Amino acid sequence: MRITKDELIIKGWSDEEIDRTIDLLEKTKHDKHPLTFFLDKTIYWIALILSVIGNVAFSLILIPLMITISPLTLYFIVLILSISFGMFMSFIIHDIEGLQFKHHLILTLIIPVVGIVNFIIVVNVARNIVNKIFSVFAMQILHEPVKPVILGVVYIIGFLAPYFIMLVRKNG
């Protein structure tokens, strides 16, 4: 949590109290043990890796749903689950101290790209599975096929919405 001078002025603090508090906070930030810096970076990378693995696992779980339910229902399910996953990741990212702008930028760029590419691959795999199953049993698909790009965009919107809300609340 970042404390600003304006917030302290609004609360009625004197200039001397504000300067002393800000100096103390800056001093403690620089006096962190090197292991703490290492753990902060390690947690960041673990969160990033878990996010990528979670994206892959999430999309693989969706294959049976892609085959059996209508696209509109699937988009709704993906939106709800992606918002949940996004909230979880936002809480983790928010609690990691020392994240700089570049870390937030990397997370904001890598996760959507991985999500969209992942969904395109999984939807195409599901489409191939459906085509093979239905050609073997000479059946027709009961609903229109899922569009991978739309599914990926729905997922990314749901996943990033909690993160951007967190950033707006934090900076606004």
C-alpha positions in Angstrom: 0.0 0.0 0.0 1.4 3.4 -1.0 0.8 6.4 1.3 0.8 9.8 -0.4 1.5 13.2 1.2 -2.0 14.4 0.0 -3.7 11.6 1.9 -1.9 12.5 5.1 -2.7 16.3 4.7 -6.4 15.4 4.3 -6.2 13.5 7.5 -4.8 16.6 9.3 -1.2 15.6 9.7 1.4 18.4 10.0 4.2 18.8 7.5 6.8 17.7 10.0 4.9 14.4 10.8 4.4 13.7 7.1 8.1 14.2 6.3 9.2 12.1 9.2 6.8 9.3 8.3 7.7 9.3 4.6 11.4 9.3 5.5 10.9 6.3 7.8 8.9 4.4 5.2 11.6 5.0 2.6 14.3 3.9 5.0 12.6 0.7 5.9 12.1 0.0 2.1 15.8 0.3 1.6 16.7 -1.7 4.7 14.9 -4.8 3.5 16.8 -8.0 3.8 18.1 -9.3 0.4 16.2 -12.5 0.9 13.0 -10.5 1.0 13.8 -9.0 -2.4 14.5 -12.5 -3.7 11.3 -13.9 -2.3 9.3 -11.0 -3.8 10.7 -11.8 -7.3 10.2 -15.5 -6.8 6.6 -15.1 -5.9 6.1 -12.9 -8.9 7.5 -15.5 -11.3 5.6 -18.3 -9.6 2.4 -16.3 -10.0 3.2 -15.8 -13.7 3.9 -19.5 -14.2 0.8 -20.6 -12.3 -1.3 -18.2 -14.4 0.0 -19.8 -17.6 -0.5 -23.3 -16.3 -3.9 -22.3 -15.0 -4.9 -21.0 -18.4 -3.9 -24.3 -20.0 -5.7 -26.4 -17.5 -8.8 -24.2 -17.6 -9.0 -24.5 -21.4 -8.4 -28.3 -21.4 -11.3 -28.7 -18.9 -13.5 -26.7 -21.3 -13.1 -29.3 -24.2 -16.0 -31.5 -23.1 -18.1 -28.3 -22.6 -17.3 -27.1 -26.1 -18.6 -30.3 -27.5 -21.8 -30.5 -25.6 -23.2 -27.1 -24.9 -24.2 -24.1 -27.1 -21.6 -21.4 -27.7 -23.6 -18.7 -25.9 -23.8 -20.8 -22.7 -20.1 -21.6 -23.0 -19.2 -17.9 -23.4 -21.1 -17.2 -20.2 -19.4 -20.0 -18.3 -16.0 -18.9 -19.5 -16.7 -15.3 -18.5 -17.8 -16.2 -15.0 -14.8 -18.6 -14.5 -12.3 -16.1 -16.0 -13.5 -13.4 -13.7 -13.0 -15.7 -10.7 -9.5 -16.7 -11.9 -8.7 -13.0 -12.6 -9.8 -12.0 -9.1 -7.6 -14.7 -7.6 -4.6 -13.6 -9.6 -5.3 -9.9 -8.9 -5.2 -10.6 -5.2 -1.9 -12.4 -5.5 -0.4 -9.7 -7.6 -1.7 -6.9 -5.3 -0.1 -8.6 -2.3 3.3 -8.9 -3.8 5.4 -5.9 -2.6 7.9 -4.2 -4.8 6.2 -4.8 -8.2 7.2 -2.1 -10.5 5.4 -0.8 -13.6 7.4 -3.2 -15.9 6.2 -6.2 -13.8 2.5 -5.1 -14.2 3.1 -4.5 -17.9 4.6 -8.0 -18.4 1.6 -9.6 -16.6 -0.8 -7.5 -18.5 0.7 -8.5 -21.9 1.8 -12.1 -21.4 -1.4 -13.5 -19.8 -3.8 -12.3 -22.5 -1.5 -13.5 -25.3 -1.1 -16.9 -23.7 -4.9 -17.1 -23.1 -5.9 -16.2 -26.6 -3.3 -18.5 -28.2 -4.2 -21.3 -25.8 -7.9 -21.0 -26.5 -7.3 -21.0 -30.3 -5.4 -24.2 -30.0 -7.8 -25.9 -27.6 -10.9 -24.9 -29.6 -9.3 -26.3 -32.8 -8.4 -29.5 -31.0 -12.0 -29.8 -29.7 -13.3 -29.1 -33.2 -11.1 -31.9 -34.6 -12.3 -34.3 -31.9 -15.9 -33.4 -32.7 -15.4 -33.9 -36.4 -13.9 -37.3 -35.8 -16.6 -38.4 -33.3 -19.4 -37.3 -35.5 -17.9 -38.7 -38.7 -17.5 -42.1 -37.0 -21.0 -42.2 -35.7 -22.5 -40.3 -38.7 -24.1 -37.7 -36.5 -24.6 -34.0 -37.0 -23.4 -31.3 -34.6 -26.4 -30.1 -32.5 -25.2 -26.5 -32.2 -23.0 -24.0 -34.1 -19.3 -24.4 -33.6 -17.5 -22.3 -31.0 -15.4 -19.5 -32.4 -12.0 -19.6 -30.8 -11.1 -15.9 -31.1 -14.4 -14.9 -29.5 -13.9 -17.4 -26.7 -10.4 -16.1 -26.1 -11.5 -12.5 -26.1 -14.3 -13.3 -23.6 -11.8 -15.1 -21.4 -9.3 -12.2 -21.5 -11.9 -9.6 -20.8 -13.2 -11.5 -17.8 -9.6 -12.3 -16.6 -8.3 -8.8 -16.9 -11.3 -6.9 -15.6 -10.6 -7.5 -11.9 -6.9 -6.6 -12.4 -7.8 -3.3 -14.1 -10.4 -2.5 -11.4 -7.7 -3.1 -8.8 -5.3 -0.7 -10.6 -8.0 2.0 -11.0 -8.9 1.7 -7.3 -5.2 1.7 -6.3 -4.3 4.8 -8.4 -7.6 6.6 -8.5 
